[in-house]
Amino acid sequence: MSRSLLLVGTGLVGGSFALAARRAGLFDRVLGMDASTEAIAEAQAHGVIDAEATQTLGDVAGICVAVPVAAIAQMVRYADARLPGVPVFDVGSVKKPVLEALAPEPPPSFVPCHPIAGSERQGAAAADGAMFRGARVVLTPTEETDPEALATVQRWWQAVGAETVTEDAAVHDDLLAVTSHVPHLVAFALMRLADDAGALGHVGGGFRDFTRIAGADPDVWSQILAANSGAVTRRLSELSERLAELASATRKDPQTLRAAIAEASRIRRGLDAER
């Protein structure tokens, strides 16, 4: 009996999971849903999906919801109504607002997920079946989450090469504010600063590396940042304090400045050593 994946949202991350899952033998075919007919055509052209989803969904064994954050809860409800009991998971960068939108009882078959992987590129054309190899995927199940659905979705992520961890949704959102959401804001701001200063003709590899994520999808990232605004605002305030300390040290305390740079360098080298 064939097993299909229903991919709701045929962009980069969902498309990458579809390619990886099929390569791992988890599903025989992929059916796609997308608000954009152009996106469906692109996904088919690049082998991300086999066909657009129709009213007949009898062989669907898993559902990946890969839409912008503001639409995740609606699509999870839709999927659960169409295919009750079929494991469904999302790939959103923010978890607590999604669960709040599904309150008071998220569907038991829903497993909230966030693969910490991606690219500034967009669309099915950029999908990469190797994206999740060695990546960390955070699962934030609730008390209502069906243990069998959780185990199944966890197995799927591991089959495509990811390391899975479980975490409280609020903890996840706070930590991702530090490692993803605030860095995106900084990259957006720095690009505007460089442009306003007329400095774009003087950029090197370091600037390009640092601001790579500024090329991200504005629709996706405006929703992520708005959804996690509390944690983002708090962590951005803390970053501002650190920057102010460094700015003060550049003016009057070279030893403190050097010590701060040395400590940051040590931490960064340790991060590389963990890979």
RAZI-V346271 format. One record per backbone hydrogen bond with DSSP energy under -0.5 kcal/mol. CO is the residue of the C=O (numbers start at 0). NH is the residue of the N-H. E is the energy in kcal/mol with one decimal. If there is no record, write none. Layout:
<<CO:NH:E> <CO:NH:E>>
This chain:
<<2:27:-3.2> <2:28:-1.3> <3:60:-3.0> <3:61:-1.0> <4:6:-0.7> <4:30:-3.0> <5:7:-0.7> <5:63:-2.6> <6:8:-0.9> <6:32:-2.7> <7:65:-3.2> <10:14:-2.3> <11:15:-2.1> <12:16:-2.2> <13:17:-2.4> <14:18:-2.3> <15:19:-2.4> <16:20:-3.2> <17:21:-2.2> <18:22:-2.1> <19:23:-1.8> <20:25:-2.5> <20:26:-0.6> <21:24:-1.3> <28:4:-2.3> <29:49:-3.0> <29:50:-1.3> <30:6:-3.4> <31:52:-3.1> <32:8:-3.2> <34:36:-0.5> <35:39:-1.7> <36:40:-2.2> <37:41:-2.4> <38:42:-2.5> <39:43:-2.3> <40:44:-2.5> <41:45:-1.7> <42:47:-2.4> <42:48:-1.1> <43:46:-1.5> <50:31:-2.4> <54:56:-0.8> <56:59:-1.4> <58:3:-2.4> <61:5:-2.8> <62:64:-0.6> <62:88:-2.5> <63:7:-2.9> <63:65:-0.8> <64:90:-1.1> <67:70:-2.1> <67:71:-0.6> <68:71:-1.2> <68:72:-0.5> <70:74:-2.1> <71:75:-2.5> <72:76:-2.4> <73:77:-2.1> <74:78:-2.7> <75:79:-2.6> <76:80:-2.1> <77:81:-2.2> <78:82:-2.9> <82:85:-1.8> <86:62:-2.0> <87:110:-2.8> <88:64:-3.3> <94:98:-2.1> <95:99:-2.5> <96:100:-1.9> <97:101:-1.0> <99:102:-1.0> <101:104:-0.6> <106:109:-2.1> <107:145:-3.1> <108:87:-2.3> <109:111:-0.5> <110:89:-0.8> <111:139:-2.1> <113:115:-0.6> <113:137:-2.5> <114:116:-2.1> <115:135:-0.5> <122:125:-1.5> <123:126:-1.5> <127:130:-1.9> <129:132:-1.4> <131:134:-1.6> <134:162:-3.3> <135:115:-3.1> <135:137:-0.5> <136:138:-0.5> <136:164:-2.2> <137:113:-2.0> <138:166:-2.3> <141:144:-1.1> <145:149:-2.4> <146:150:-2.5> <147:151:-2.3> <148:152:-2.6> <149:153:-2.4> <150:154:-2.1> <151:155:-2.1> <152:156:-2.2> <153:157:-2.2> <154:158:-2.2> <155:159:-1.1> <156:159:-0.6> <156:161:-2.2> <157:160:-1.4> <160:133:-3.0> <162:136:-3.2> <164:138:-3.1> <167:171:-2.6> <168:172:-2.4> <169:173:-1.9> <170:174:-2.4> <171:175:-2.7> <172:176:-1.3> <173:177:-1.0> <174:178:-2.0> <175:179:-2.2> <175:180:-2.4> <176:181:-2.8> <179:183:-1.8> <180:184:-1.9> <181:185:-2.7> <182:186:-2.4> <183:187:-2.7> <184:188:-2.6> <185:189:-2.7> <186:190:-2.1> <187:191:-1.7> <188:192:-2.4> <189:193:-2.7> <190:194:-2.2> <191:195:-2.8> <192:196:-2.0> <193:198:-2.8> <194:197:-1.2> <198:201:-2.2> <199:202:-0.7> <203:207:-2.1> <204:208:-2.8> <205:209:-2.6> <206:210:-2.1> <208:211:-0.9> <210:213:-2.0> <211:214:-1.7> <212:215:-1.5> <216:220:-2.5> <217:221:-2.0> <218:222:-1.2> <219:223:-2.0> <220:224:-2.3> <221:225:-1.8> <222:226:-2.5> <223:227:-1.8> <225:228:-1.3> <227:231:-2.5> <228:232:-2.8> <229:233:-2.0> <230:234:-2.6> <231:235:-2.5> <232:236:-1.9> <233:237:-1.7> <234:238:-2.2> <235:239:-2.3> <236:240:-1.8> <237:241:-2.0> <238:242:-2.7> <239:243:-2.3> <240:244:-2.1> <241:245:-2.1> <242:246:-2.8> <243:247:-2.3> <244:248:-2.1> <245:249:-2.1> <246:250:-1.0> <247:250:-0.5> <247:251:-1.7> <248:252:-2.1> <252:256:-2.2> <253:257:-2.7> <254:258:-2.4> <255:259:-2.3> <256:260:-2.2> <257:261:-2.7> <258:262:-2.2> <259:263:-2.2> <260:264:-2.6> <261:265:-2.3> <262:266:-2.3> <263:267:-2.4> <264:268:-2.3> <265:269:-1.8> <266:270:-1.7> <267:271:-1.8> <268:272:-1.9> <269:273:-1.0> <270:274:-0.5> <271:274:-1.1>>
